[in-house]
Structure formats: C-alpha cells, structure tokens
Amino acid sequence: TELRIVLIGGRYNDLRSGKSSAGNFILGQNVFDTSRRTAQSEAKQQEVFGRRVTVVDTPGWWWGWSREETPKLDQIEIQNSVHLCPPGPHVFLLVIPVDSNVCQEFKSSLKQHLELFNADVFSHTIVLITAVDPYSDEVNEFTLKRIPAMQRILQQCGDRKHFFNLSNKEDRDQVKKLLEKIETLITNNGFRHCSVDRSQGETLRKEMRDLTERASKRISLKINATSDFSSKAFQGGKDPPDHLRIVIISGHLAGKSSTGNIILGKNVFNVNEKCDRRTTHSEISHSVVEGRRLTVVDSPGWFHINTLQETSEMDKLEIENSVNLCPPGPHAVLLVIPVMINADESCLRSVQEHMSLFREEIWRHTLVLFTYGDWINDVPVENYIVREGKELQELLEKCGNRYHVL
C-alpha cells in the first residue's frame, strides 16, 4: 500500500529531463515547481489509486559530465534524496526525454552519479521515457532501438521501462500502469526496498547543518567587505563616476557575453546558444543605464581547466588587451564563474594563471560574478561557496570577498 519513488536524471543542452513534471503527473497534483530547475531534493506525498505514494524530486546533472564536474552542492542533494523517504526507496525512476541525443557519455555519466548512493541502484531502477508529443508506444520503441547508448542503459536496468506522454495528463491509466510495473519490480526484488545507510544519512544531515552555519558566517563576511569597500571607493567618499568602465573576463562558456548584454540592457555581444562559437576578440560597447554612461569590454575565454601555457598566444594577447580598450583603465573587472560547474582546484588554478596576464593590482578592482544563478534558485550562493572548498574561498579573499550572483 506504500510506494516510495526517487526521480533521477539530467539535462542535455537546453532539454530538461522532465523529472518535476513526471512527479506531478504521478501524484496527480502540481506539487513540484516546473518553472525552474530543482536545486534541492524535495519529497511530496499523495494517495494514488489507493496507494500512499511518496515521490522525491532531485537536482539533475548535465548528461555527459563526469561526477567530478558536477557541483558538490548538487552531489550532496542527490545523495540526501534517498533519506527523504525512509527507510529507503522502492524504485528509482531514471527520467530521459524520448528525443534526447543519448550518446556513450550518458552511460558513463549515469554510472558515476549513481555511485553517490552507495547502493545497488540499477536493480531498483525503471527508465521513464518522457514525451510531450502524442507518439504511440510503438513509435517510441522504434526510436529507442535506433539509439545504441540508450539500449545499453536499458540493459543495465533489466530492460525495465515505461513511457509517459506528459502532454496528456488526463490519461491516468499511464500512471496506473507505471505503479503496476513498480509493484512487479518490488516483488521480483523479494519485497525489499533499496538499502540505505542510516549512518550516511546522519552524516549528511550534520554536514548540511554545518554548511548552513558556515554559509551564514560568510554572508556576514560579505556584508562587512562590501561596506568596507564602499567607504574606501572612489577616492575617499567622492561620488561614483558618471562614466563606468567594466571589463569582463572568464573561462569559455561562463556567460561573459550574456552578462555584458544584461548589464548594457541590449544585445550587442554575440551569444551563440549552441555553444559552437565563442568570443575570439576583445570587443567594446557603450550604453546609458540608470542615467550613467557605461562602457563594457567582452574578452575571449579560455578552456576552463587549461593552463596559461595551453591557451593560444592570440587569445592571451586579446585578453591582455581588454583593459586597454577602455582608457585610462577599467573601474571594475568582473571575473565570471558559473555556479553550474564544480569550481575545483584545476579550474581555479586556471583562473589564477590567466589573471596573471594583468598586473597584480587587478585584484583590487575585481569582483567575482557568479552566473547561472537560476541553477541554485533560492539556495544562497554562500552554500555553493562553502561547499566547493577552500580554493574558491581563497580566490574570493584575493578579490576582497566581493561577489554577486546573476
């Protein structure tokens, strides 16, 4: 009479997995927010066809990314999901849209992320294929058979799968059949749920409490740093200049050009949604925002884990030249770091090496701008900073603990 379900999956480019939508479909109510990314694991419960059903929604990872590339904050939330439905889930629903471009990297990414649970997840998993177009099961089966990587994932899950047409939520028979498949799986597993390490749950709860505490202290640190910076800025309390000059720098695909467009309030820097083009030359543009003249310089990015030596000489020259495009020099340098990546030691070493292209005093004018803020939603960015580790915190200290989320 009780079913405990954990939804897992990732996203590919701009294609979301549909976990939250699937959770709402199963429970028959809009209890999970589908308007934004799931940043924290969340459990909801309803009675469905006479059964008490608990569904846990989880943050998704990027398909094709290794576990090491996934932010630590996401990893801990995924780990915690199985502890939100004690004594453990009966089934994991691996949610994959039918039109996903499933490749070999998917399988490796899946295996690594499922290792977060320290359990035999595959024997408790059903692949939930979601679609928004009214295709028949036969058409979906034909589509899946043409994708070798998907076939390998299905084999790992005992060829257990179910199709959900999310555009036809009136058809509750889809949910009824899924619950029947889950009950068959439970029977085949000897009526055992997925074993969950209780001590790991206690450790995670302690770690999350500690994380919240340390994040709160960092918020206070930021407030003090901002206040101190404001009191010293613009030469002893003079009014801010009428013309602000800003240079934006970062690794590749961090969102520099989009940031420049947002600041200027117009689309002047080229942004390619397909990620197959990049900024190759430093570019300058101007606008008037809130009655103040702004000059913004966009610059080429480096590959996020490349050493300075691995970056081309042309890119290095363009990055160096960015500060010369707004004479006599920038008032502020925005160092962009996307919160959807794991800002590990190699990533931050790359940042420091590329910042060495400028004079040491650049750090006094630098503010870290965390982009893709919708990735963490309402979670304070301080949680991300603390969880990512000392390398990121040391980088922020070099910038006087000045940072902002966009």
N, C-alpha and C positions, 0 to 999 in steps of 0.2 A: 504493500500500500504506500510505501515511501520510495521515491526515486531521487537520487542526488546526482546532479549533472554539472560538469565543468566544461565551459566553452573555451576552446583554444584555437589559435590561428594567427595569421599575419596579414600583411598587405603587400601588394605588388604595384609599384609606381603609385598612381592615384586610385587604384582599385582596392577598396576596403574589403575585408573578409565577410562582413555582414553578421558578425557574432552577436552584437546587441539586437539587431533586427530578428535574428533567429531566436534569441532568448525571449523577446517579446511575443513572437509567434507561438512558441511552445507554451508560455504561460497564459496566453490569450489576453494580455494587457500590456500597455506601453509603460513598463516599469524601468526599462533601461533607456538612457538618453542616447538617441541615434544621431543627434545633430552635431556631435563632436566625438573625438577619439576617447576611448576608455583609457584613463590614466591610472586608475586604481581598481583592484579586484573588488567585486561587489556581489552579494548574494541576495536573491529575491525568492519568495515562496508563494505558491498558489495551489489551489486544488484543481487538478486537471483530469477529467474523465474518472473521477472517484479516487484519484491517487494524490497524495501530498507530494508535490514536486518542488524541489529546490534547484534553482539554476544559478550558477556562479559565472559572471562575465569577467573576463581578464584583459589586460593590455595585450595588444598584438605586437609582434616583432616584424621587422622587414624581412620578407622572404628573400633568400639568397644571402642574407647576412649571417655571419657566424655569431655564436653566443657572445663572444668577446666584444663584438661590435655593438651589441645591444646595451643601452644604458643600464647601469647597475640598479637604478631605481625601478625600472621595468622588471628586471630579473627577480628582485625581491617580492614584487607584487604578484608575479606569476607563481613563484614558489608558495606564497601565502594563500593562494586561491583554494588549495585542497584542504586548508584548515578552516575555511569558512563554511564547510558542510560536514561537520563531524558526524560519525567517526571517519569518514572518507567518502569520496565519490564512487558511485556505481559505474559511471561511464564518463569518458572524455569525448566530447563531440569536436572533431577536428573540422573546422568550417573552412571550406575552399569554394570560391565562386566558380561556376562551371566554365566561364570564359577566361580564367586565369591562364597566363602563359607559363604553365608549370614546367620547370627545367630541372636538370640534375642537381643544381644548387639547392633546390627546395628540400630534397631528401636529406642532404647533409645539415641544412639549417634546422629542419624539423627534429632530427635526431639529437642535435646539440641542445636545443631548447627544452626538449622533453627530459633531458638528463637533469634539469633543475629539480625535478620531482623526486629523484632518488627512488623510483619505483618502476615496476613493470607496466608502463603506461599503455604500450601497444596492445596488450591482451585485453585492455578495458576500453579500447577506442573504436568508435564508429566514425567514418568520414561522412560529414554532412555537406553535400554538394548543393550550393545555393544558386538560384537563378532569379532574375527579375522579369525575364521574358517567358511567355507561356509555352515553353517547349515540352514535348512529351518525354516520358522516361526513356523511351526507345531512342529518341534523338540525343538525349543526354548521354546514354550508354555509348552510342556510336561516337560521340565527341570524345569521351574519356578514353575509349580504346585506341584513339589516334595519338594519345599522349603517353609515351613510354614511361616518363618520370612519374606520372600520376598512377600508372599501373603498378609501379614498384612501391609507391606509398600505400596503395590499397592492399598489396600483398602483405606488407608489414602489419597491417591492421586486420588480417584474416579475411580480406575481401568484403569487409562489412561496410556498407554504405547506404545512404538514404538521400533522396532528392527533396529539396524544399523549393517550391515556387513562391517566393516572397511577395510576388505581386497579387497573389490570390489568397489573402489571409482569411477569407470566408470559408475556405476549404479546410475545415478542422480535421478531416479524415487523414490529411498528411501528417498531422501531429499524432493522431491515434496510432497510425502505422509505425511511426518512429518509436513511440512508447512501447509498442509490442516488440519491436526489434531490440530495444534496450532490455526488456524483461527476458527475452531469449538469451541475450548475452550474459545476463546475471545468472541464469540457470546453467548455462554452459561453463561459467566460472565457479560453479559449486556454491552459488548464492553468496559469494564473497565480494565485498567491495574492495577497491584499490587500497592496499595497506598504506597508512600514513604514519610517519614517525612523529609521535607526540612530542618528543624532546625537541625535534626540529621546529615544531610549531611554537613551543615556548621560547626557544632561542630567537625565532623570527619576531615574535611579539616584543621581546626585550630589545632587539635590535631596532625595531621600528619606533619604540618609545624613546630610545636613546637618540635616534635620528631626529625625531621631532624636537627633542630638547636642544640638541646641538644646532639645529636649524634656527630655533628661536633666538639663540645667542648670536648667531650670525646676522639675523635681521637687525638686532641692536647694534652690532658692529658696523653694518652698512649705514644705518641712520647717523651714527656718530661720524663716520667717514664722510658722508655727504654733507653734513653740517659743517665739518671742519674745512672741506674743500670749498664750500660756498663762501665761507668767511674769508678765505685767502684768495679767492679767484678774482680775476680782472683787476689786479694790482691794487690791493688794499681797499676793496669795497667799492670801487667805481662801478658805474652802471655797465651791464654787459654791452658788447659792441653791437652796433646796428647791422653789421655785416659779419656773419659767422661762416668760417671756413672749416669744412669737415672732410676728412679722408677716411675711406672705408677699406679695411684690409681683412683678409682671412684666407683659409684654405678653399679649395674648389667645392662648389655645391653647398656652401654655407648660407647662401641667401643674400650676398652683398648687393647685387644689382636690385633685387626686390626691395631691400632695405633703403637704398638710395631713392627709389621711386616713391616709397611710402613717405619718407622724410620730405621730399620735394612736392608731394601731392600730385604727381603726374608721371606718366610712363615715358621716361627719357632714356633709361638704360635698358638694353636688350635683355629680356628674360626668356629663356627657352624652357618650356615645361617638359620637353622630352629629355633634357639633361645631356643632349648630344653636342651642344655648343657651349662655349664659355667665353668670358671676357678675356681678350688677348692683349688689349692695350689699355692703359690708364685713360679714362675719359672724364671730362668735367661738364657739369651742368649747373644752372642757376635757377633760382625761383625766389618768390617773396612769400613767406609763411608767417602768419600772425604779425604782419607789419614789419617783419625783419628780413633783410636780404640774406639768402643762404647760397653758399657755393658748396657743392658736393663732388668729390672725386671718387670714382669707382676704379678699382685696380684688378689686375689678373690674380686669380687664386692659385695656390699650389696644391698638389695632391696631398690630402690631409695627413699622411704619415711619411711623406717624402722628407729626406734630409735636405738641407740647403744645397748640398753638392749635387743632389739628384734633380733639382729644379733647373730648367733650361736658363742659359745666360740671358736670353731675350726676356723671359719672364722676370728674372731678377732685376734687370735694368728698368723694366716698366714699373715694377713695384717700388724700387728706389725713387724713380722719377715722379711718383704720385704726389709726394709732398711738395715738389717744385711747381706743380700746376696751379697752385693757389698761393702765390707770393703775397706777403713775405713768409708764409707758412701756415699750417693748419692750427686752428684753436683747439680742435679735438680730433683724436684718432679713434675710430670705432673698430675694435677688434672683435670680429663676429665669430661666435661659436654656436652651432646648432645644438639644442638640447636633445635632439633625437639620436645623437651618437654617444658612444662611450668615450668620454674625454680621457683616454688612458695615457700612460707615460709616453708612448711613441707619438701620439697625436700632439701632446703639449710640448714635447721636445721639438717637434717640427715647427710649432708656433714660435717658440723662443728663438730658434735658429733663424727663421725668416724675419723676425723682428730685429735681429742683429744687423740687417741691411741698413737700418737707420741709426742715428746717434743715440746714445744711452738715454739722453733726456726725453726721448719719445715716450717713455713710460709715464712721465709726469703729466702727459696730455692724453693718456689712453684710458678709455672706458670700454669694458667688456660688454658687448651686446649679445645677449642670448636670443637667438632666433628660433622659429618654430615653437613659440610659446604655447600654441594650441596642442602640442604633443603632450604637455603635462597638465593642461587645463587649469583647475583650481589648486593644484598642488604647488605650494610655494617653491620658487626656484632654489631657495636655500636648501631644501631637501635634496635636490639634484646636486648642488654644490658639495654638500657634506658627504653624500653617498658616493660621488665619483672619486673622492680621495684627496690626499694631500697635494698632489701635483697641481690640480686645478685651484686649490685654495692658495697655494704659493704663487701661482700666476696672478690671481686676484690681488694678492698683497702687493705685488710689483706695480699694480695699477691703483694702489691706494684704496683697494676694496670698493672701487667704483664699478657698478654694473647695472644693467637694465634688461628687461625682458620685452621682446616684441613678438 
